[in-house]
Amino acid sequence: MNYSRLKGQPGLLFSMLLFVLMVFGLWSASVAQDSFVFPLEGERAQVTFVQGEVRRQASDEDPWTALSLGAFVQAGERIMTMKGGRLELQLPDRSIIRFDEESDVRLEKAEYNPGQSKRDVRVSLLLGKTWANIQDVFGSSKGVQVETENAIVGVRGTVFRMNVDLDRSSMIRVYRGSVAVSKPHRIPAPGEPGSEIQRVPGPTRVPGPHRVTVEEWIRIVEAMQQITVSAEGIPTKPRTFTMEEDLNDWVQWNLQRDGDLQI
């Protein structure tokens, strides 16, 4: 291009410069939007750290395959960390959840819709250890649950960890914020008591406040407290714990990862 000819036409030069800036600005905005929105769309989480052998299974009928760094895990998938394996997932809302070796987990749901201020994340821990650092979004951390066979941990803007042992008992320790631990509402299988179809009665008086029984309990566990739930679903009272008694390789590694990620 002959730039000397443009020197005498400042209006044309200005128009061309403005056009270039507009195109570049639109392109930059598009790139920025894609890089922010892409990981948050759909019901999935992304692998941000993997160590050793970690396997995935899309459904009960599908074969187990290796799970690699950067891969996306879809809602409904089952994951197993083998001996020496560790895994870190970034949830759709940028929260982090990790699993230690010999853990068995299923990502039940991972909905995140900023436009509707909606978050619905559910993870089932069948066996093993997990560490969760849940972000406070929309002014609340509700909408995140980690479930076991005998307990549900409802997150309230927190850092916590959970162990599920071979005997099906579980232990929850909270480091920041608080969690609400409650008993799952299990749907009885066909043939079990409570599975029969019953006639719906007419309108009745709604009962007033009543004492919470073993069948419908809830415990609020605050920072630096722990609770255990037996295989039968019976919880202990929350008690305090110290970092000195808690420090082990798994805890230290998670604290280091949280520090590196500045979360």
VEXDREN-2710 file (C-alpha; in Angstrom, 1 decimal):
% VEXDREN-2710
k/r/px/py/pz
1/MET/0.0/0.0/0.0
2/ASN/1.2/3.6/-0.8
3/TYR/1.0/5.2/2.6
4/SER/2.3/8.5/1.2
5/ARG/-1.0/9.0/-0.6
6/LEU/-2.9/8.6/2.8
7/LYS/-0.9/11.4/4.4
8/GLY/-2.9/13.9/2.5
9/GLN/-6.2/12.2/3.4
10/PRO/-6.4/12.3/7.2
11/GLY/-10.1/11.4/7.2
12/LEU/-9.5/8.2/5.2
13/LEU/-6.5/7.3/7.3
14/PHE/-8.6/7.8/10.5
15/SER/-11.5/5.7/9.1
16/MET/-9.2/2.8/8.2
17/LEU/-7.6/2.9/11.7
18/LEU/-11.0/2.9/13.3
19/PHE/-12.1/-0.1/11.2
20/VAL/-9.0/-2.1/12.2
21/LEU/-9.5/-1.3/15.9
22/MET/-13.2/-2.3/15.7
23/VAL/-12.4/-5.6/14.0
24/PHE/-9.6/-6.4/16.5
25/GLY/-11.9/-5.4/19.4
26/LEU/-14.7/-7.7/18.2
27/TRP/-12.2/-10.6/17.7
28/SER/-10.7/-10.1/21.1
29/ALA/-14.1/-10.0/22.8
30/SER/-15.1/-13.2/21.0
31/VAL/-11.9/-15.0/22.0
32/ALA/-12.3/-13.8/25.6
33/GLN/-15.9/-14.9/25.7
34/ASP/-15.1/-18.3/24.3
35/SER/-12.3/-18.9/26.8
36/PHE/-14.6/-18.0/29.7
37/VAL/-17.8/-19.5/28.6
38/PHE/-16.6/-22.8/27.0
39/PRO/-15.7/-24.7/30.2
40/LEU/-19.0/-23.7/31.8
41/GLU/-21.4/-24.9/29.2
42/GLY/-23.3/-28.2/29.7
43/GLU/-23.3/-30.7/32.5
44/ARG/-19.6/-31.5/32.8
45/ALA/-16.4/-30.9/34.7
46/GLN/-12.8/-30.7/33.5
47/VAL/-9.8/-32.7/34.6
48/THR/-7.2/-30.1/35.8
49/PHE/-4.8/-32.6/37.5
50/VAL/-4.3/-36.4/37.1
51/GLN/-1.7/-38.6/38.7
52/GLY/-1.3/-42.3/38.1
53/GLU/-4.0/-44.5/36.7
54/VAL/-7.5/-43.0/36.7
55/ARG/-10.4/-44.7/34.8
56/ARG/-13.8/-43.5/33.5
57/GLN/-17.0/-45.2/32.5
58/ALA/-19.7/-43.3/30.6
59/SER/-22.5/-45.8/31.6
60/ASP/-22.8/-49.2/33.2
61/GLU/-22.8/-50.9/29.8
62/ASP/-19.7/-49.0/28.5
63/PRO/-16.0/-50.2/28.9
64/TRP/-13.6/-48.5/31.3
65/THR/-11.1/-46.1/29.6
66/ALA/-8.2/-43.9/30.8
67/LEU/-9.0/-40.4/32.0
68/SER/-6.4/-37.9/30.8
69/LEU/-5.5/-34.3/31.7
70/GLY/-7.8/-31.7/30.1
71/ALA/-10.6/-34.2/29.4
72/PHE/-14.2/-33.3/30.2
73/VAL/-16.3/-35.6/32.5
74/GLN/-20.0/-35.6/31.7
75/ALA/-22.8/-35.8/34.2
76/GLY/-23.6/-39.5/34.8
77/GLU/-20.0/-40.7/34.3
78/ARG/-18.3/-43.0/36.9
79/ILE/-14.7/-42.5/37.9
80/MET/-12.2/-44.8/39.7
81/THR/-8.8/-43.8/40.9
82/MET/-6.5/-46.8/41.1
83/LYS/-3.7/-47.4/43.6
84/GLY/-1.4/-44.4/43.6
85/GLY/-3.8/-42.3/41.5
86/ARG/-5.2/-38.9/42.2
87/LEU/-7.6/-36.7/40.3
88/GLU/-8.7/-33.0/40.4
89/LEU/-11.9/-31.8/38.7
90/GLN/-12.9/-28.2/38.0
91/LEU/-16.7/-28.0/38.3
92/PRO/-18.7/-25.7/36.0
93/ASP/-18.7/-22.9/38.6
94/ARG/-14.9/-23.0/39.0
95/SER/-15.1/-25.0/42.2
96/ILE/-12.5/-27.7/42.7
97/ILE/-13.0/-31.2/43.9
98/ARG/-10.3/-33.9/44.3
99/PHE/-10.2/-37.6/44.8
100/ASP/-7.4/-39.7/46.4
101/GLU/-6.3/-43.1/45.4
102/GLU/-8.7/-46.0/45.4
103/SER/-11.8/-43.8/45.2
104/ASP/-15.0/-44.6/43.4
105/VAL/-17.2/-41.7/42.4
106/ARG/-20.0/-40.6/40.1
107/LEU/-20.7/-37.1/38.8
108/GLU/-24.5/-37.1/39.0
109/LYS/-25.1/-33.5/38.0
110/ALA/-23.1/-30.4/37.1
111/GLU/-25.5/-27.6/36.0
112/TYR/-24.3/-24.1/36.1
113/ASN/-26.4/-21.2/34.6
114/PRO/-25.1/-17.7/35.5
115/GLY/-27.9/-16.1/33.6
116/GLN/-30.5/-17.7/35.9
117/SER/-28.3/-17.6/39.0
118/LYS/-28.6/-21.4/39.1
119/ARG/-26.2/-24.0/40.3
120/ASP/-27.0/-27.7/40.8
121/VAL/-23.9/-29.9/41.4
122/ARG/-24.2/-33.4/42.8
123/VAL/-21.4/-35.9/43.3
124/SER/-21.8/-39.4/44.7
125/LEU/-18.7/-40.8/46.6
126/LEU/-19.1/-44.5/46.8
127/LEU/-15.7/-45.2/48.3
128/GLY/-12.5/-43.4/49.1
129/LYS/-11.5/-39.8/49.9
130/THR/-12.5/-36.4/48.5
131/TRP/-11.5/-32.8/49.1
132/ALA/-13.8/-30.0/48.0
133/ASN/-13.1/-26.3/47.7
134/ILE/-16.5/-24.8/46.8
135/GLN/-16.8/-21.3/45.4
136/ASP/-19.4/-18.9/46.8
137/VAL/-21.4/-17.8/43.7
138/PHE/-24.6/-15.7/43.5
139/GLY/-24.0/-14.8/47.1
140/SER/-24.7/-18.4/48.2
141/SER/-23.0/-21.7/48.0
142/LYS/-26.2/-23.7/47.9
143/GLY/-26.8/-26.1/45.1
144/VAL/-23.8/-28.3/45.8
145/GLN/-24.1/-31.7/47.3
146/VAL/-21.6/-34.6/47.9
147/GLU/-23.6/-37.8/48.7
148/THR/-22.7/-41.1/50.2
149/GLU/-24.9/-44.1/50.8
150/ASN/-25.8/-42.9/54.3
151/ALA/-25.2/-39.1/54.3
152/ILE/-25.6/-36.0/52.2
153/VAL/-23.3/-33.1/52.6
154/GLY/-24.9/-29.8/51.6
155/VAL/-22.2/-27.3/51.0
156/ARG/-22.4/-23.7/52.4
157/GLY/-19.3/-21.9/50.9
158/THR/-16.6/-24.1/52.3
159/VAL/-13.5/-26.2/52.2
160/PHE/-14.1/-29.7/53.5
161/ARG/-13.0/-33.3/53.0
162/MET/-14.8/-36.6/53.3
163/ASN/-13.7/-40.2/53.7
164/VAL/-15.9/-43.2/52.9
165/ASP/-14.5/-46.5/54.2
166/LEU/-15.0/-50.1/53.2
167/ASP/-17.5/-50.6/56.0
168/ARG/-19.6/-47.7/54.4
169/SER/-19.1/-45.4/57.4
170/SER/-18.1/-41.8/56.5
171/MET/-16.1/-39.0/58.1
172/ILE/-16.4/-35.3/57.3
173/ARG/-14.0/-32.6/58.3
174/VAL/-14.6/-28.9/57.6
175/TYR/-11.8/-26.4/57.2
176/ARG/-13.6/-23.2/56.1
177/GLY/-17.3/-22.3/56.2
178/SER/-19.8/-24.9/57.2
179/VAL/-21.7/-27.9/55.8
180/ALA/-25.1/-29.4/56.5
181/VAL/-25.0/-33.2/56.9
182/SER/-28.2/-35.1/56.6
183/LYS/-29.6/-38.6/55.9
184/PRO/-30.5/-39.4/52.3
185/HIS/-34.1/-39.9/51.4
186/ARG/-33.8/-43.4/49.9
187/ILE/-36.5/-44.6/47.6
188/PRO/-37.3/-48.3/48.5
189/ALA/-36.8/-50.9/45.9
190/PRO/-39.7/-53.0/44.6
191/GLY/-40.8/-55.5/47.2
192/GLU/-39.3/-53.5/50.1
193/PRO/-41.5/-51.9/52.8
194/GLY/-42.8/-48.6/51.6
195/SER/-42.6/-49.5/47.9
196/GLU/-46.3/-50.4/47.6
197/ILE/-48.7/-48.1/45.7
198/GLN/-51.0/-46.5/48.3
199/ARG/-54.2/-44.6/47.9
200/VAL/-53.8/-40.8/48.3
201/PRO/-56.0/-39.6/51.2
202/GLY/-58.0/-36.5/51.2
203/PRO/-56.9/-33.2/52.7
204/THR/-55.5/-33.5/56.2
205/ARG/-54.2/-31.1/58.8
206/VAL/-50.5/-30.3/58.4
207/PRO/-48.5/-31.4/61.5
208/GLY/-46.7/-28.8/63.5
209/PRO/-43.1/-28.8/64.6
210/HIS/-41.9/-32.2/65.7
211/ARG/-38.7/-33.9/67.1
212/VAL/-36.2/-35.0/64.4
213/THR/-35.7/-38.8/64.7
214/VAL/-32.8/-41.0/63.5
215/GLU/-34.7/-41.4/60.2
216/GLU/-34.6/-37.6/59.5
217/TRP/-31.6/-36.0/61.1
218/ILE/-29.4/-33.0/60.2
219/ARG/-26.2/-31.7/61.6
220/ILE/-24.5/-28.4/60.9
221/VAL/-20.7/-28.8/61.0
222/GLU/-18.7/-25.6/61.3
223/ALA/-15.1/-24.8/60.5
224/MET/-12.5/-27.0/62.3
225/GLN/-15.2/-29.5/63.2
226/GLN/-15.8/-33.1/62.2
227/ILE/-18.6/-35.6/62.2
228/THR/-18.8/-39.3/61.5
229/VAL/-21.8/-41.3/60.2
230/SER/-22.0/-45.0/60.8
231/ALA/-22.8/-47.6/58.2
232/GLU/-26.3/-47.7/59.6
233/GLY/-26.7/-43.9/59.1
234/ILE/-26.3/-42.8/62.7
235/PRO/-24.4/-39.5/63.1
236/THR/-22.2/-38.4/65.9
237/LYS/-22.3/-34.9/67.4
238/PRO/-19.9/-32.5/65.7
239/ARG/-16.6/-32.1/67.6
240/THR/-13.5/-29.9/67.1
241/PHE/-10.3/-31.2/65.6
242/THR/-6.8/-29.7/65.3
243/MET/-4.6/-29.4/62.2
244/GLU/-1.9/-31.2/64.2
245/GLU/-4.0/-34.4/64.4
246/ASP/-5.3/-34.0/60.9
247/LEU/-2.1/-33.4/58.9
248/ASN/-1.2/-36.3/56.6
249/ASP/0.1/-36.6/53.0
250/TRP/-3.5/-36.3/51.5
251/VAL/-4.3/-33.1/53.5
252/GLN/-0.9/-31.5/53.0
253/TRP/-1.1/-32.1/49.2
254/ASN/-4.6/-30.5/49.0
255/LEU/-3.5/-27.5/51.1
256/GLN/-0.5/-27.1/48.7
257/ARG/-2.8/-27.3/45.6
258/ASP/-5.3/-24.8/47.0
259/GLY/-2.3/-22.4/47.7
260/ASP/-0.9/-22.9/44.2
261/LEU/-4.4/-22.2/42.7
262/GLN/-5.0/-19.3/45.2
263/ILE/-8.4/-20.5/46.1
END
